[in-house]
């Protein structure tokens, strides 16, 4: 198998030269089964353990990552020796009490942000996905599925263009074929597209349509909620007949942002510019004199709903940052105790 088919290029060739060693070989993670990963390599598809040996042991591994592998013993699975630096990374804050990053997809060239035109048309959610997509470094594209189930496609496409100006938007139907040819251009040989969206928006059906065959089993749409019944349970990177790569991901009920500096600047640049124009740098945008935000709201230059969404996202990001700082302080405290303990033991040994 040629690794070029899986997206190997000059960037990863340069990375390989920095880490390659005798007996190592290259591969790309194409499926995540929990403790086991499937890797497409020059030796074919192989299974490896999730654990990483040596320097990159703390790095989270994700589908789409390129890794250096090595057989450490005969008749055993190879182990991952190193994870290549990524070109792009789509992340979110992991669900649960512990504050940590969850890498959803690595090294994607394009991100298809998918919403359906029946029950999953939500601009607040799209803004959130778009922020994370811009932050990832990949090119975001909005794909509106189930156009055959919608009577006002043009109106909804216009709403999306107004919400995310400058981003390509496609209304498609995997049933009628509408719009499918328009999105094939992103699936050039060696290029990776990641599909992101809620459960039931038609991601698996779209993959089957693009592949020209049933790679995932799907069922008819339920009449009570207009959702498909198939649910992807793991992340998987698939090589399509035309040479492009497409990554299916489980539907996300919620997307909590992990980092958003670039994404917020692109999506809410007008709001952040107004904030900078306020007379006082610590302006609360309430009753302070010279508040550019309040003036823009009063004149209609800034829509109240947009301002409120920006505020909500800022509070969420501030909460995540506070949790990160708290975790870092806890780690530093633990390290300090370990160092003090070691110094005490060394002192006793010298004495």
N, C-alpha and C positions, 0 to 999 in steps of 0.2 A: 504494500500500500504506500502511495506517495503522501507524505505529510503535507505537501503543498495543497492537496485537496482539502485539508482541514484548516487552512488559513495560515500555514507557515509562510513568513515573509522576511524581509531584510531586518525588521525590528527584532524578531525572535532569533534570527541568525546571529545578530550582534549579542543578544543576551546569552545564547548558547556558547559563544566563544569565551564568555566570562566565567562560565561554570563547568564546562564540559571536562570530563576526565576519562581515563581509560576504563572501559567496561560500562560506562553510562550510555543510555540511549534516550531518545526524546519521545514524548507523546502528549496528546491533548485529552483532558478529561471530558468524556462525552456523556456520562450518566452518573448520578449520585444515588446510591441505594442505602445510605446511612453509613454504616461502618465500612462498606466496600464501595469502590469506585471502578467504573469501566473506563479504560484508556485506549484511545486509538493511537497506535504506534507503528513504527516501521516494521515491527514484528507481527502486526495484526492487532486485533482487539484483545486486550488482556484485563484481568481483574487484579486490583491492588488494594491493600489496606489503606484506610484514610490516614493513619499516622505517618508523620514525616520525620525522617532521621536528620540529625545534624542541625545546621544553622537555621533552617526555616521552620523549626518545630512549632513555633507559636503562630505561624501564618495560617489564616483560615483558607481552606481549599474550596474552590467552587467549580461548577461545570463551566467549561470554556478555558480554564487555566491550562497553560503549558507547563509540563514538569519534566525533570530529569530523573530517570529511573535506573535502578541497578539490581541485578540478581545477587543476593548475598550468600545464597547457598543453593545447592542443587535440589531440584524437586520442590522448590518453594516459590511462592509468588514473589515478584519483584517488589522492591520498596521504593518509595519516593524519596529521593535525596535532596531535591531542591525544587522550588516553585519559581518560575520566571516572573520578572516584573511585568505588571499588566499594562496594556495600552488603555483599556477602559474598565470600569467597574461600576455596576449598578448595585447600590446598597440600600438597606433600610435599617432602622432600629429594630432589633429582634423583639418579639413578643415576650412578655414575662417580666418579672421583678428585676432581674439582673440587667444592667445596662451594658449592651454589647452590640456590635455591628453584625449584621447578617448580609453576606455577599450573595446576591441573588443570581447574578450572571457576570462572567468575566470575559473580557476581550471581544465584546460585540462591536461590530461596525455600525449597526443600525438598531434602534429599538422601536418596534411597533407597539404603540400604546393603543390598546384595543378596547373599544366600547361598542355595545350593540345599540342599534337604532330603535329597539323596542323598550325594554325595561331597564337598561343599564346606561342611559344617557345622562351623565352627571358632570357638569363643568367644574364644580369644586374638586371632585376627585381627579378630573383630568389635569387641573392646575397642579395638584400635588404630585401626580405622576410625572408631569412635565418638568417640574423643579428637579426631581430626582434623576430624570433622564439627562437634562443638561449637565447636572453635576457629574454624571457618569463619564462624560467625554464622548459618548456615542451620539450619533445623529438621531434625534427623535422624529418619528413619523406617526401621525394619527390615522388609525384604520377603524372605520365605522362599519361594523358587520351587520348582516341581516337586513340589507337595504330592501329586500323583497317583502319584508314585514312592516315597512314604514310608508306612510302616505305623504309625508312632508320632508323628504330627504334633502332637498335643496335648502329649505329653511334651517334645518339642523346643521348642515354643512356650513352655512353662513354663521351660525352661532359659534361653531368651533373656530372658524377663521378669526372671528372677533375676539375669542378668548385667548387663542394662541397665535397671534399674527406672525407671519413669516414661516410657519411650519407647514409642510405638505400634508394635505388631508385627502383621504380616499374613502368613498362610500362603496362598499363591495357587497356582493352576495355570492356565497359558495354554492347556492342553489342555481341561480341563473347565470353565474359567471361574470356578472357586472363588476367592473373595476379590478378584476384579478390581474389582467395583463399590466395594468398600471403599476402594481406593486412588485411585479417580478423583476424589475430593473435593479432593485436593491439586493437581489439574490444572485449576484454575479459569482462566477467560480472563485472559491476561496474566501468569500465574504460571509460574515456571520450576522444573522438577524435574530434578535431575541423578541419573543412575544410576551407582553405583560398586560395583565388585566384581571378583572374579577372572574370568578367561576361562572361558567355558562355563557360567556360572550362569544363562543365559537372559535377559540384558538385551535383546538384539535381538528375541527372540521376544516378550518383554513389550511392547516398543514396537509391534510389528506388531499385537498383540492390542488395545492401547489405541487405536491408529490405525484399527483396523477394516480394514486392508489391509496388504499386504506392502511395507513400506518398505525392509526389509533381507532379503536372501535368507538362509535358514537351512537346515540339513540335519538329518537324523535324529540322535538321540543315539547315540554309539558304545557298543556293548555292553561293551567292555573297560574303559572308565573312566567311563561314565555322563555324558560331557560332549558338549555340542553342538559341531559342527565350525566354525560360523561364528565368526570373530574380527573385531571392529571394529578398523580400522587407523588411524582418525583421529577426532578429536572433532567432533561435529556437533550443532547445536541445531535441533530440528524443531518446526514449528507443527502441532499436532494439529487434527483437524476440530472438536473441541469448544472450541477456543480456547486450551487450555493449551500450554505449551512443555515439551519433554522433551529432555534432553541425553544422548546416548550417548557413552561414553568407552571407550577400549581397556582390556581387563582388565589389572589390575596384579598382577604376581607377588608383589611385596612393597611395603609402604607404610612408608617411613622418615619419621618425624615431622619437621617443620620447626620449628614452634612449637607449644607445648602447654600453656601456663599455664592457660588457661580450661578446656580439655578435661580436663587432669589433675585440676583442682580438682573438676570435676563427676563424673568417673568414679571418682576415687580420693580423694574428699574425706575419707572416714573414716580412711584411712591417713595422709593428710597432717595430719589433726587429731591423731592419735596421736603423730606425729613431733614436733609442736609441744609436746606435753605432757611430753616427756622432760625430766628434770631438767637435763641439760646440752645447750646448744644445738648442740654439735659431737658429740653422741652417735652412736656407730657402731652402736648397737643390737646389741651382742654381749654383753659382760659388765658393762657400766656399771651402777652403782646408779641406781634411779629411772628405768629405761628403760620407758616406757609401751608401746612396741612389743612388747618381750619379754614383758611381763606379759599383754598382750592375746593374744599367741600361745599362752602357757601356759594361759590360761583358755578358749581357743577363741573369744574375741571376734573375733579376726582369724584368718582362714584362711591357712595357710602358703603355699599356691599363690598367693593374691592378693598377699601380701607379696612373694613372689619375682618376680611379674610387675611390681609397682611398682618394685622394685629394678632390674630389667632395663631398664625404660623410662627410669628416672632416669639410668642409666649411658649409655644411648644418647643421651639429650638433652644430657647433659654433654659427650659426645664431639662432638656437632654444634656446641654452643656454643663449644667450644675451637677447632674448625676455623674457625668464623665469626670468632672473635677473632684467630686467626692470619692469616686472609685480610685482616682490617682492618688489622692491624699492617703487613703487607706492602704494602698500598695506601698507608698513611701514609708508609712508608719511601720508596716510589717517588715519591709527591708531594713529599716533602722533597727528594729528589735533583733533581727537575724545578725546584723553586723555587730551590734553590741554584745550579743551572746557569743559570737565567734571571737571577738576581741577579749572577752572575759576568759574564755577557754584558753586562748593563746597566752594570756597573762599568767594563768595558773600553771600552764605547762612550763613557761620560762622560770616561774618561781620554784 
